[in-house]
């Protein structure tokens, strides 16, 4: 039976080792992989290093380091675990891996640059544990979520589930704009609110619910009508806008402002038993005007207040909107840019339609003129703005 020292020597015989100074001189060449335990990493690390503890390496490394031909320099505390990790990576098919001699201890002793990384608290590690298990998210992704800012247009049917799931996911700042009050007729679908809050301003009710769910979240409320006079100031600084409005004037207004500020808009809409979601990413995919150049006549586009909506439907569509916002923040998967996802609750079916940029679009087309932020009240339906 081999001793630990013999196993280490055998591993070192099959790998290449490198001095810390040689790695530091070529940081633009190497991807650094830190295989120490979380408590070691929290006390200091090489800037930019990817952290995958040695005990999780076989199951998590491919999600964090998908390119198996990229040059990788592995380090631990003293060079032992990194040697075994390098051997494991080679067995997993990585072709250009080296182990850092002396590990992080020698890196520090040689006076090379290191820093104390920003890390999640113990409570946050518990709260977001299921995210941390996902290689596509991990601690780095969770930090992105905590640093992100999402603006929700409306605290109604679509805004309610979107706000709840974004708050639960740890999106650090949620802005909510709504100038309505909670009515008992809202409670069939607007799950941010309850009977005790009937008559309360919706933004205040939303804040109470979100803050009770997750103390990490900062909630910024706007108890105002969204208009040409304030839209640019309100949306400024947000990473994503989740659009839960149900009228054309506001949608055109938000579209134009988002184009100016280059902020992606996750658009959702609901009607009776049907819903749809798409993402308008400025100058990457189509905008709202590409999809709907002109609003239909008012009589052909009744509101939910006039036509009704099944209560569960906004929960489904709003949840999809929240997921699309998370994908944009984390740069995961394929967001619904240039695609319209439709849902029919009666036959439980989803369909996807392509939506293309219109070269002649007056807002984002090749020869589009200056975007003017203006009111579109002539298109306004006889129901309240931001009410779903």
C-alpha positions, -999 to 999 in steps of 0.1 A, spaced: 0 0 0 14 34 -10 21 61 16 8 97 12 43 108 3 46 81 -24 12 92 -38 23 128 -39 56 119 -56 38 98 -81 14 127 -89 43 152 -92 60 128 -116 30 131 -140 25 169 -138 43 201 -145 51 226 -117 57 263 -120 72 290 -97 47 316 -84 68 345 -99 65 329 -134 28 328 -130 26 364 -118 46 375 -148 21 359 -171 -13 365 -155 -28 374 -189 -18 339 -200 -30 317 -171 -64 311 -156 -57 307 -119 -76 280 -100 -77 281 -62 -85 247 -47 -83 256 -10 -112 254 14 -136 283 16 -123 295 50 -88 297 35 -100 315 4 -119 340 25 -86 351 42 -68 359 10 -65 349 -26 -48 358 -59 -70 385 -76 -91 369 -104 -86 333 -93 -115 309 -97 -123 291 -65 -133 254 -66 -124 235 -34 -104 203 -40 -132 182 -26 -157 195 -52 -133 196 -81 -144 166 -101 -181 176 -101 -178 214 -104 -147 223 -124 -161 217 -159 -189 242 -152 -164 268 -141 -136 261 -166 -153 248 -198 -123 253 -221 -101 223 -215 -73 236 -237 -69 269 -218 -37 273 -197 -45 268 -160 -23 273 -130 -36 255 -99 -26 266 -64 -35 255 -28 -18 266 4 15 248 1 15 229 -32 3 195 -21 -34 196 -29 -27 215 -61 -5 187 -73 -33 161 -68 -58 186 -84 -35 191 -114 -33 153 -119 -71 151 -116 -76 178 -142 -53 160 -166 -74 129 -161 -105 150 -169 -90 160 -202 -75 194 -195 -44 197 -217 -24 226 -203 -24 225 -165 4 234 -140 7 233 -102 21 264 -84 51 254 -63 47 263 -27 11 275 -32 -4 306 -18 20 307 11 50 311 -12 30 335 -34 27 358 -3 62 352 9 75 363 -25 57 396 -22 33 390 -51 0 407 -53 -29 392 -34 -61 405 -18 -88 396 6 -118 387 -16 -153 399 -10 -173 369 2 -208 360 13 -216 360 49 -224 327 67 -261 336 66 -259 343 29 -242 310 22 -271 293 38 -298 314 22 -283 310 -13 -269 275 -9 -289 261 -38 -275 288 -61 -239 282 -49 -243 245 -59 -248 256 -95 -215 260 -113 -232 285 -136 -239 307 -106 -217 299 -76 -204 326 -53 -193 349 -81 -227 348 -97 -245 354 -64 -223 384 -58 -234 397 -92 -270 393 -82 -265 411 -49 -248 440 -68 -276 441 -95 -304 466 -97 -337 457 -113 -366 481 -118 -401 467 -117 -428 487 -136 -458 479 -115 -465 461 -83 -495 443 -97 -502 409 -113 -469 406 -132 -448 427 -108 -458 406 -78 -443 372 -87 -414 389 -104 -405 409 -73 -409 379 -50 -386 357 -70 -360 384 -77 -359 392 -40 -356 355 -31 -328 351 -56 -309 379 -39 -311 407 -65 -297 435 -42 -317 465 -53 -353 463 -65 -370 495 -77 -408 495 -78 -429 521 -95 -467 522 -90 -490 550 -80 -520 528 -71 -535 516 -38 -542 480 -28 -578 471 -36 -595 438 -26 -601 431 -63 -563 429 -67 -558 400 -43 -570 374 -68 -536 377 -85 -514 403 -70 -496 382 -44 -474 409 -29 -505 422 -11 -531 410 14 -564 419 30 -547 438 59 -532 462 33 -563 471 14 -561 509 10 -523 510 15 -501 524 -13 -490 495 -34 -453 504 -33 -455 505 6 -472 471 6 -446 457 -18 -417 470 3 -431 453 35 -435 420 17 -400 420 1 -382 432 32 -399 405 53 -387 379 28 -351 389 24 -332 415 46 -304 416 20 -326 436 -4 -328 473 -8 -362 484 -20 -365 518 -37 -401 529 -43 -416 554 -68 -452 564 -59 -455 584 -91 -469 583 -125 -443 573 -150 -441 600 -177 -419 618 -201 -408 642 -173 -394 615 -150 -388 583 -169 -351 589 -178 -342 598 -142 -361 569 -127 -346 542 -149 -311 556 -148 -286 532 -131 -308 500 -133 -294 469 -150 -327 455 -161 -363 467 -164 -391 443 -158 -421 457 -176 -455 447 -160 -475 475 -176 -506 469 -196 -510 500 -218 -494 512 -250 -484 547 -240 -463 535 -211 -447 507 -232 -437 531 -260 -424 556 -234 -403 529 -216 -391 515 -249 -377 548 -260 -362 557 -227 -345 522 -224 -330 526 -259 -315 559 -248 -301 544 -216 -293 511 -232 -311 491 -205 -326 457 -214 -364 454 -209 -381 421 -200 -416 426 -214 -446 406 -203 -483 408 -209 -514 388 -200 -549 386 -213 -577 362 -201 -559 328 -203 -529 338 -224 -496 355 -218 -463 364 -235 -428 373 -227 -399 387 -247 -367 407 -240 -359 439 -257 -321 443 -256 -313 478 -271 -295 475 -304 -289 438 -300 -324 426 -308 -357 442 -318 -373 469 -297 -410 472 -288 -416 494 -318 -401 468 -341 -427 443 -328 -457 467 -326 -450 497 -347 -485 512 -339 -510 505 -312 -542 488 -322 -575 506 -318 -586 508 -282 -616 486 -288 -594 457 -300 -571 458 -270 -592 457 -238 -575 457 -205 -576 429 -179 -600 451 -159 -624 449 -188 -618 414 -202 -606 395 -170 -576 373 -163 -573 339 -146 -554 346 -113 -526 321 -118 -516 333 -152 -496 364 -141 -478 342 -117 -465 321 -146 -456 350 -168 -441 371 -140 -420 342 -129 -407 338 -165 -399 375 -165 -379 371 -133 -360 342 -148 -351 362 -179 -339 391 -157 -316 367 -138 -302 353 -170 -294 387 -182 -276 396 -150 -257 364 -149 -252 362 -186 -266 327 -187 -282 307 -214 -302 323 -242 -325 351 -231 -356 358 -252 -340 384 -273 -356 383 -308 -380 357 -296 -416 360 -283 -426 332 -259 -464 327 -258 -484 307 -233 -519 293 -235 -532 282 -201 -562 264 -214 -542 238 -233 -510 243 -214 -489 251 -244 -459 273 -251 -449 285 -285 -420 307 -296 -420 331 -325 -391 350 -340 -391 387 -338 -367 406 -360 -353 441 -358 -370 463 -383 -343 482 -404 -369 510 -408 -378 512 -371 -381 549 -362 -365 542 -328 -337 517 -334 -335 513 -371 -305 520 -393 -317 555 -402 -336 563 -370 -335 599 -360 -330 613 -325 -351 596 -299 -376 621 -283 -391 612 -250 -427 622 -253 -461 613 -239 -484 591 -259 -517 598 -241 -536 598 -274 -532 560 -274 -542 557 -237 -568 531 -227 -595 541 -202 -577 523 -173 -550 532 -149 -513 533 -160 -492 505 -144 -522 485 -134 -523 448 -142 
